[in-house]
Structures are given as structure tokens and as C-alpha cells.
């Protein structure tokens, strides 16, 4: 039995824990102080925002882990909330998820540009709040050009599962979700990239949150 008074998945808490641990690790590896590394993250927050609002193709230095931390800091919680909102307010989508899980025992999800873990967080909170009484099995296929996002995705998953263990116990049968994932570092804007991914179009759900946001950002007004 878990404590009903405890809050469900909290984006800011999970992301905050990931960010703190990541900055601390990077600071140690670069032999700088935590404060110095944190200042670099804040600089990236400013420069990334300027790039996104420049009206041109943004140049973001995702190869630098401190830049990826800035993305986690400024974007992931907002996008995760959007994912949760969609699932929570679309009755047809909710019924499809329930029926597919009942028929197949899991939901296969392909996340286009889903490297940072927004889809995982959004669905986790939505499913936990529903209190279905059984674990929903989520099998993610993540397509993202930035292969380093796998580290962030794994960190988010570990923090989320650590919370589940403390909240619901070690038996995963009592958790709201159980998660597996595969990661393909490909350029999703290139059709040639999909030539060797035969199973990519056999998923139950496709989430294109990042892709659609990019389209709207660069669409003429």
C-alpha cells in the first residue's frame, strides 16, 4: 500500500535532481566548482533562448553537457506538461491506450525528437494520476539526432523509478508504469535515415511534440 497523501510525479523535482547531480558530476570531471558550472548553464539558457528567437535555424551546442542541462532546466518540464495535457484531455486517445494495453500487454511508443525524456515524464504523470491499479507497460523507441540525450533520458528514468520504489515498494507490479526503451541516434529530417529501421512504423503511438514545435517556430505567420 502506498501513501495516498504523497504527490504524484513532479516534473520540477525529478528534473531538479537530475540537473543537480549532472552539474556536480561535470564540475568534478572538469575540476571546477559547482558554482562555475552552474554559471555556464545559465549562460546557455540565455544564448539558447536567443538562438530559438532569432528567426533562423538555431545553433545549439548540444555536444556540451552543460548546454543539455540548460535545455532540461528551461524546456523539459513545460513540454512534459503539454504531453500530459493532451493525454488527459483526449478521451479517444485515452481509450485507445487502454484498449491497446488490454489487447497487447504493452504500449509501443515512437518519440520523434524525444531525446530528453519529455514523453516519458508526461505519460508517467498522466498514468499515475489515473490510479488504474496495475502497471502500464511502456516500450519507447526514441529517435533523436543527439545521441548524448540517452544519458539524460536514463537519468530521468532512474529518478522516476527511485521515487516509485520509495512510494509503491520494490515490487514493480505495484508501480503505475514499467518502462523499457530503445534509442536510435538519427536525423529525423532525412528520409534516408529510416531505411534501416524496419520496425519504426509498427508502433502503437507516435509523438512528435518537438518536431511540431519546430515546424510552428519556422512557419510563416
N, C-alpha and C positions, 0 to 999 in steps of 0.2 A: 504494500500500500504506500502510495506517495502522499506527500503533504500537499493538499489542495490549496493551501494558502500561499504556496511558493509561486512566483510568477513564471510564465512560460518563457520560451526562447526570447531572449533580449538581445537585439542586434548590437546595440552600443556596448553592452557588457562583453559579449563574445569578441567583437571586433577590437574593443579596447584591450582585452587580454592578449589577443594576437599581436596587436601593434606594440604593446609594451615589451613582450617577450622578443619580438623581432628586432626592435631598436636596440635592446640590451645586447642581443647576440651580435648584431652588426657592429655596435660600438666596441665590443670586446675584440672582435676579429680585426678591426681597423686600428685598434689601440688608441681610441679617442674616448672622450667622456660621453655619457648618455645624453647630457645636455647639448653637446656639439652635434651629435647625430640627430637629435630631435630638431635642432635649428635647421638642419639640412632638409628634413621632412617638411617643415613649414615653408621653406623656400620653394620646394617643389609644388606645394599646394598653390602658391601664388603663380608660379610660372606655368603650371599645368592649366590653371584657370584661364590665363592669358592666351594660351595656345588654343583652347577649346572655343574661346570667344573671338578669335582672330579672323574668322571667316574663311580661313584656309585649312588645308589638311593639317591637323595638329601633329606636331613633332614632340612626342612624349618619350622620355628616356626610361622605358620600362626595364631596360637591362640593368639599371641601378636599383637594388632592392629598396633603397630609401625612397625612390620615386614610386615604387609599387606600394609602399606603406602609405605614402601620401594619397594614393588612389583609394586605398582601403579606408583611410581617415575621412575622405571627403565625399565618396561616391557610393560605397557598397551598401551602407545601411539604408540610404534613400531608395536605391534600386531594389533591394530586398523587400522593402515595404511595398513597392509597386507590384512585385510578383505576388506577394501575399494578398494585396487588394484585389488583383484580378481573379485569383482562385476563390477568394472569399465571396466575391460578388457575382460570379458567373455560375448560375445553377446548373446549366447544361455541362459546363466543364467539370464541375464537382461530381455530377452524376457519372460522367464518362470515366473519371479517375476511379470512382468506387466500383463501377461495373468491370472495368479492365482489371483492377486488382482482384476482384472476386473471381474472374474468369481465368487469370493467368498467374496469380500469386505474387505479382510484382508489377511495377510501372517502369517502362523503359523510356528514359528522357534524354533527348539530344539538346544540348545547350550550345547555340551558336554564339561564339564570343563570350562564353560563360566562365572564363578562367578564374576570376577572383572568388567565386562562390556565392554570388547573389541568389541564384536559383535555389541552391541548397538551403540557404537561410530562410528565404521567403516561404518555401514549401514546408520546411520544418515547423515554422511557427504556425502556419495555417493548419497543418495536420495535428499538431499538439493541442491547439485550442479546440479542435473538434472533439477530442476525448473519445475516440472510436472504440477503445477497449482492446485493441490489437495493434501490432506494429505493421505499418505500411512499408513494403519493401520498395526502395527507390534505387534503380540502376541507372546511373548517369553516364552519358557519353559527352565529354566536353571537347568542343572544337575551338581552339584558340591559337593564334599565331605566336603568342608569347608563352613559350614552354615553361618559363620560370613561375608562371601563375600556379602551377601544380603545387608548389610549396605553400602558397597562401591558402589554396583550397584544402589541402591536407591539414593545415593548422586550424582552420575554421572547423573542419570536421572533427578533429581531435578535441577541441574545446567544447564543441556541442555535445559530443559523446561523453566527455568527462562530466558535464552537467547532468546528462541523462542518468549516468551511473550513480551520481550522488542523490538524484531526485527520485528515480524509479527503482534503483537497485542494480545489481550486476547482471541479472537475467534479462537479456535483450528482448525476450518475449513480452516484457512489461514496458518496453520503450514505445514511444509513439511512432518512430520510424527506424528502419535499419537501412544503411546506405552502402552501396558499392559504386565504383566509378572507374571509367577508363578515360584517358586523356590523349588527344591527338593534336600535336602542335602543327596546324596547317593554316594557310592563308584562306580564310573563308570567302574572300572576294574573288578567288581564282577557281574557275570550274575544273581546271586540270587537277587541282589538289584532291578532288573527290574520286579520282579514277581508281585508287587502290582501297577505297573504303566501301566495300560492297554492302556492309550491314547498316550504313548510316541512314538509309532511307527505310529502314524496317522498324523504327521506333514508334512508341505509342504517343508521345508528346514531343513537340518541337518548340523550344523557347528562344525567341530572337530579340530579347529585350535590348541588348547592347546594339545589335545591328539596326533595329528600327530607330533607336535614339540617334544613331549616326546619320541615318537617312533623313530624319527630320531636321537635324542640325544643318545639313548641307542642302536641303531642298529650298528652291526659290520661294520667297514669301510674297 
